Amino acid sequence: MARLIANLPCLKAGYPPIIIDKEQRYTYMTTLSEYQGSHGVPSIQFGLIYEDALLEKFEAFYGECWSKSRELVDQAQTHDPS
């Protein structure tokens, strides 16, 4: 569900969704849980996103996955079926 929600801004902006390969799911889960675990349960008193090294690590991982998604779309668009 989280990946679907994370993809909504991409899709609304006309960009491809972020695809996380099966081989990268463990890395995705551990990177996300490291970040979430380090900041606890979100509350109204504090912001939802904390700028720190763990967020940078998660953003880098997501960026890499999204680059692969864009490559797949580019390949599909340039593919000549004839």
Buried (B, 14 or more C-beta within 10 A) or exposed (E): EEBEEEBEEBEEEEBBBBBBEEEBEEBBEEBBEEBEEEBEEEEEEEEEEEEEEBBEEBEEBBEEBBEBBEEEBEEEEEEEEE
